[in-house]
Amino acid sequence: MTAASTPEPSGLLLGNCTVLDARVADGTKPLPDAGVWVRGDRIAAVGPYAEVAARARAVGPVTDLDLDGAYLTPGLANMHTHFSLSLPGAGGDSVKGMGPHDLALYMADGARRTLHCGVTTVRCVAEKDHADFALRRAIAAGRTEGPRIHTAGRALVCTGGHGHESSDTLECDGPVGFRHGARSQIRAGADLIKVMISGGIAGEHERIHTPQLFTDELAAVIETAHAWGRKVTAHAGPAEVIGAAVDLGLDCVEHGYQLTPQVAKRMAERGTALVPTLLVTRCKEFFDELGVPEWMQCRSLGAGPGHLESFATAVAAGVQVLLGSDMPPFWHFEGTNATVRELEYMAEVIGPARALHAGTLGPVRWLGVEDDRGTVQDGKLADLIAMDDDPLDGAAAFRGVRWVMKGGRVVRDDRTAAPGGAR
């Protein structure tokens, strides 16, 4: 047979692996000795290896890939990322001082590192100068490596509100101003809207518990976003501020430092999710590395015990909790990356099976893309990661991610190259 008449390969056949995903919480058992047939950017079949192999080879030749006994799961989804983060201090000042070209390259490098860590989907919740939209386009076009990006564009704040000093926010006032702000981000291409409704840790001249929007302003944001088919998430700390926002139809809370059982119960009843970002109140090593000033470190680390108690309160009330690091997802931290360390902290309260859900299927459901991602099933995008340890034994298994596939393309394989996730 000549080269010209050689049949085209009918895809990639993954074998010698155990497949599992968040459906284990519903009783779906992990599948040992599994086969996963990948054609193009999607999963064509999943099942016992012999059956999948026979089905794939009946179509044509396949490329075999032995995963050496690994556990295969969907890629992680990090729901609170900032590729252009600039906290107070020397490290943040260096990012603030970047011109547009430097910033684009800096963010692209962070996106690549994030993907190589096994994070195949991110939700950006405030990026500088709309550079996130350019990054999303570049990744989609294959010009640079990175996860699938869902972004809020610039976060909406009141004049002088939380984060107002950075170009990753947009100052607005009054219901008309906030309607315009929401529409301007949607016009730019935002997948969701982010709004700052209370003070925060990183604001020197504000307090976490200070409300920063009036009811008519927040109502204008939520009504406008929902009319355009966009969800709204809010940076928020105090229970009373969160409770009022939930009653207005808020879709998600970031941080939630000071939740009460009553407000958590309302969140659960209304379907308002929580991205707790537990790392932000227990990351002294990260703060020291960036030169974060003492006032912010004291405020952040001092809020840690109450933050963890607030998270436990939300879990007990049945609130949907989702993985989000706030710290750059790829950042090397406490022996792993920030995404995995956040998941480990969450798992201490919710257990490894729910942590798997919080890091995969839960986020993609919130994003409305569960038809394409979040589980290892026929027809879904082949966004997959492999590790040696069983993630149902503990979230620390994700420290050992050694193989990453996005859209049917292997982007990391530690057996053939140095790990791509190292910072």
C-alpha positions in Angstrom: 0.0 0.0 0.0 1.5 3.4 -0.9 1.7 6.3 1.5 -0.9 8.1 -0.5 -3.5 5.3 0.1 -2.7 4.8 3.8 -5.9 5.2 5.7 -6.1 8.3 7.9 -5.8 7.6 11.7 -9.2 7.5 13.3 -8.1 9.1 16.5 -6.2 8.5 19.7 -7.0 5.5 22.0 -6.2 6.1 25.6 -5.7 2.9 27.7 -4.3 1.5 30.9 -6.2 4.0 33.0 -9.1 4.3 35.5 -11.7 6.8 34.4 -13.7 8.7 37.0 -15.5 12.0 37.3 -17.9 13.9 39.5 -20.8 11.5 38.8 -19.3 9.3 41.6 -21.3 11.4 43.9 -24.4 10.0 42.2 -23.2 6.4 42.4 -21.4 6.1 39.2 -18.4 3.8 39.8 -14.9 4.5 38.6 -14.1 2.5 35.5 -10.8 0.5 35.8 -9.0 -0.9 32.7 -10.8 1.8 30.7 -10.5 2.9 27.1 -11.1 6.4 25.9 -11.3 7.0 22.1 -10.6 10.6 21.1 -11.5 11.8 17.6 -10.7 15.4 16.8 -11.3 17.5 19.8 -14.0 15.3 21.4 -14.4 12.0 23.1 -15.9 9.4 20.7 -16.3 6.5 23.2 -15.6 5.6 26.8 -15.9 2.1 28.3 -14.0 -1.1 29.0 -10.8 -1.0 27.0 -11.4 -4.1 24.8 -14.9 -2.8 23.7 -13.7 0.7 23.0 -10.6 -0.5 21.2 -12.6 -2.8 18.9 -15.0 0.0 18.1 -12.2 2.4 17.3 -10.2 0.0 15.2 -13.3 -1.0 13.2 -13.3 2.6 11.9 -9.6 2.7 11.0 -6.1 2.8 12.5 -5.7 4.5 15.8 -2.8 5.9 17.7 -2.4 4.1 21.0 -1.4 6.0 24.2 -0.8 3.9 27.3 -1.3 6.0 30.5 0.6 3.7 32.8 -2.2 3.0 35.2 -3.2 6.6 35.7 -6.4 8.0 37.0 -8.1 10.0 34.3 -10.5 12.8 35.1 -11.9 15.9 33.5 -9.6 19.0 33.5 -10.1 21.3 36.5 -12.1 24.5 36.3 -10.9 27.5 38.3 -13.8 30.0 38.8 -11.8 32.9 40.3 -8.8 33.9 38.3 -6.9 37.1 37.5 -4.1 36.8 34.9 -3.3 40.5 35.5 -3.5 40.5 39.3 -1.6 43.4 41.0 -1.9 43.4 44.8 -0.4 46.2 46.8 3.4 45.8 47.1 6.4 45.6 44.9 5.2 42.5 42.9 1.9 44.2 42.1 3.6 47.4 41.2 5.7 45.7 38.6 2.5 44.4 36.9 0.8 47.8 37.2 3.8 49.3 35.4 3.6 47.1 32.4 2.7 48.5 29.0 0.0 46.8 26.9 2.5 44.6 25.0 4.3 43.4 28.2 0.9 42.8 29.9 -0.3 40.7 27.0 2.8 38.5 27.1 2.7 38.2 30.9 -1.0 37.1 30.8 -0.3 34.6 27.9 2.5 33.1 29.9 0.2 32.7 32.9 -2.5 31.1 30.8 0.0 28.6 29.4 1.2 27.7 32.9 -2.4 27.4 34.1 -3.2 24.9 31.4 -0.1 22.8 32.1 -1.2 22.6 35.7 -4.3 20.7 34.6 -6.7 23.7 34.6 -8.6 23.5 31.3 -11.3 26.1 32.1 -11.1 29.4 33.9 -13.5 32.2 34.8 -11.7 35.6 34.9 -13.3 38.0 37.3 -11.5 41.3 36.5 -8.7 41.8 34.1 -6.8 44.9 33.0 -7.7 46.9 30.0 -9.8 44.2 28.3 -6.6 42.2 27.6 -8.5 39.1 28.6 -10.6 39.3 25.5 -7.5 39.4 23.3 -6.1 36.5 25.3 -9.3 34.5 24.8 -9.2 35.1 21.1 -5.5 34.1 20.8 -6.1 30.9 22.7 -9.2 30.0 20.6 -7.2 30.7 17.4 -4.3 28.5 18.6 -1.8 31.3 18.7 -1.0 30.6 22.3 -1.7 27.8 24.8 -4.2 28.3 27.6 -7.4 27.2 29.2 -10.9 27.9 27.9 -11.6 31.4 29.1 -14.9 32.8 30.4 -14.5 36.4 31.5 -16.3 39.3 33.1 -14.0 41.9 31.5 -13.7 44.7 34.0 -15.5 44.5 37.3 -18.0 47.2 38.1 -17.4 49.3 41.2 -18.7 52.5 42.7 -16.6 55.6 42.6 -13.7 54.9 45.0 -15.0 51.4 45.6 -13.0 48.1 46.0 -10.3 47.9 43.3 -11.1 51.3 41.8 -7.4 52.2 41.4 -6.8 49.5 38.8 -7.7 49.3 35.1 -9.4 45.9 35.8 -12.4 47.8 37.2 -14.9 50.3 35.9 -16.2 53.0 38.2 -20.0 53.6 37.9 -22.6 55.5 40.0 -26.4 55.3 40.2 -28.6 52.8 38.5 -28.1 54.4 35.1 -24.4 54.3 35.5 -24.3 50.7 36.5 -26.7 49.7 33.7 -24.3 51.3 31.3 -21.3 49.6 32.9 -22.9 46.2 32.6 -23.8 46.8 28.9 -20.3 48.1 28.2 -18.7 44.8 29.4 -21.3 42.8 27.4 -20.5 44.9 24.3 -16.8 44.1 24.8 -17.6 40.3 24.9 -18.1 39.5 28.6 -19.6 36.1 29.4 -20.7 37.3 32.9 -20.7 40.4 35.0 -18.6 40.9 38.1 -19.6 43.6 40.7 -17.9 44.8 43.9 -20.7 45.2 46.5 -18.6 45.5 49.7 -15.1 46.4 50.8 -12.3 43.9 50.7 -9.0 42.8 52.0 -6.9 44.6 49.4 -8.3 48.1 50.0 -6.3 50.1 52.6 -8.9 52.8 53.1 -12.0 50.6 53.3 -13.4 47.9 55.5 -14.6 44.4 54.5 -18.0 44.9 56.0 -18.8 48.3 54.3 -21.6 48.1 51.7 -20.6 49.8 48.5 -23.7 49.7 46.3 -27.2 51.0 46.9 -30.1 48.6 46.3 -31.2 50.3 43.1 -27.6 50.2 41.7 -27.2 46.4 42.3 -30.7 45.7 41.0 -29.8 47.6 37.8 -26.7 45.4 37.3 -28.6 42.1 37.9 -31.6 43.1 35.8 -29.5 44.2 32.9 -27.1 41.3 32.9 -30.0 38.8 33.2 -31.8 40.5 30.3 -28.8 39.8 28.2 -28.4 36.2 29.3 -25.4 36.8 31.6 -25.0 35.7 35.2 -23.7 38.1 37.9 -21.1 37.3 40.5 -20.2 39.7 43.3 -17.2 40.3 45.5 -18.7 40.4 48.9 -17.8 39.8 52.5 -20.5 40.6 55.1 -23.7 38.5 55.5 -26.1 41.4 55.4 -24.8 42.7 52.1 -24.8 39.2 50.6 -28.3 38.5 51.9 -29.7 41.6 50.2 -27.9 40.7 47.0 -29.3 37.2 47.0 -32.8 38.5 47.4 -32.2 40.6 44.2 -31.2 37.5 42.2 -27.4 37.4 42.5 -26.0 34.2 40.9 -22.7 33.8 42.8 -20.7 35.1 45.7 -16.9 35.5 45.7 -15.2 35.1 49.1 -18.2 35.3 51.5 -16.0 36.0 54.5 -18.7 36.5 57.1 -21.7 34.3 56.2 -24.4 33.4 58.8 -26.6 30.3 58.8 -29.6 32.4 57.8 -28.0 34.0 54.8 -26.4 30.7 53.8 -29.8 29.1 53.9 -31.2 31.8 51.6 -28.3 31.2 49.2 -29.0 27.5 49.1 -32.7 28.1 48.5 -32.1 30.6 45.7 -29.4 28.6 44.0 -26.7 31.3 44.7 -23.3 29.6 44.4 -20.2 30.4 46.5 -16.6 30.6 45.4 -14.9 30.8 48.8 -11.3 31.5 47.7 -10.0 30.1 51.0 -6.4 30.8 49.9 -6.7 34.6 50.2 -6.8 34.4 54.0 -4.0 31.8 54.4 -1.3 32.7 52.0 1.5 34.5 53.9 4.2 32.8 51.7 2.6 34.3 48.6 2.2 37.8 50.2 5.8 37.8 51.3 7.0 36.8 47.8 5.1 39.8 46.3 6.1 42.2 49.1 2.5 42.8 50.2 2.5 45.4 52.9 1.9 44.5 56.6 -1.5 46.2 56.8 -3.0 43.9 54.1 -1.3 40.8 55.5 -2.7 41.5 58.9 -6.2 42.1 57.5 -6.1 39.0 55.3 -4.5 36.5 57.7 -6.6 37.8 60.6 -9.8 37.0 58.6 -8.7 33.4 58.1 -10.5 31.6 61.0 -13.8 33.4 60.4 -13.5 32.8 56.6 -13.2 29.1 57.1 -16.1 29.1 59.6 -18.2 31.0 57.0 -17.3 28.3 54.3 -18.3 25.5 56.7 -21.6 27.3 57.4 -22.3 27.5 53.6 -21.6 23.8 53.2 -23.8 22.9 56.1 -26.7 24.9 54.5 -26.3 23.1 51.2 -24.8 26.0 49.2 -23.2 25.0 46.0 -19.5 25.6 46.4 -17.1 26.0 43.5 -13.3 26.0 43.1 -11.6 29.3 42.7 -8.1 30.3 43.9 -8.0 34.1 43.4 -4.2 33.7 43.5 -2.9 33.1 40.0 -4.0 29.5 39.3 -0.5 28.2 38.4 1.4 29.9 41.2 3.8 27.5 43.0 2.5 27.5 46.6 3.0 25.1 49.5 4.4 22.3 47.4 1.9 22.5 44.6 0.0 25.1 42.5 -2.6 27.5 43.9 -5.5 25.7 42.2 -4.7 22.4 43.8 -4.0 24.0 47.2 -7.4 25.7 47.2 -9.0 22.4 46.3 -7.2 20.7 49.2 -8.5 23.3 51.6 -12.0 22.8 50.4 -11.7 19.0 50.6 -10.9 19.3 54.3 -14.5 20.4 54.8 -16.4 18.7 51.9 -14.4 15.6 51.3 -12.6 14.4 48.1 -15.7 13.3 46.1 -17.4 16.7 46.5 -14.1 18.4 45.9 -13.9 16.7 42.6 -17.4 18.0 41.8 -16.5 21.5 43.0 -13.4 21.5 40.7 -15.0 20.1 37.5 -18.8 19.5 37.0 -20.0 22.2 39.4 -18.2 25.1 37.7 -19.1 24.1 34.1 -22.8 23.8 35.1 -22.6 27.3 36.5 -21.0 28.4 33.3 -23.7 26.6 31.3 -21.3 24.5 29.3 -22.0 21.1 30.9 -23.0 19.6 27.5 -19.3 20.0 26.5 -17.3 19.7 29.7 -17.1 18.4 33.2 -17.4 14.6 32.8 -15.6 11.9 30.8 -18.5 11.0 28.4 -19.1 10.3 24.7 -19.5 13.5 22.8 -17.8 15.8 25.2 -14.6 17.9 24.6 -11.5 15.9 25.3 -10.3 18.1 28.2 -8.6 15.5 30.3 -5.9 15.1 33.0 -4.1 12.1 34.4 -2.4 11.4 37.7 -1.0 8.5 39.6 -3.1 8.6 42.8 -6.8 8.2 43.2 -8.5 11.6 43.7 -11.3 9.9 45.7 -8.6 9.1 48.3 -7.8 12.8 48.7 -7.6 16.0 46.7 -3.8 15.9 47.1 -3.8 13.4 44.2 -4.0 16.5 41.9 -0.5 17.4 43.0 0.6 14.6 40.8 -1.0 15.6 37.5 1.5 14.5 34.9 -0.5 14.5 31.7 -2.9 17.1 30.3 -5.0 17.1 27.1 -7.1 19.9 25.9 -9.4 19.5 22.9 -7.9 16.2 21.9 -4.3 17.5 21.9 -1.8 16.4 24.5 -0.2 19.6 25.9 1.7 18.0 28.7 3.2 14.6 29.2 5.9 14.3 31.8 7.2 11.1 30.3 8.4 12.8 27.2 9.2 16.3 28.5 9.8 18.4 31.6 6.6 19.4 33.4 5.1 22.4 31.7 3.5 23.7 34.9 6.6 24.7 36.7 6.9 28.4 37.4 
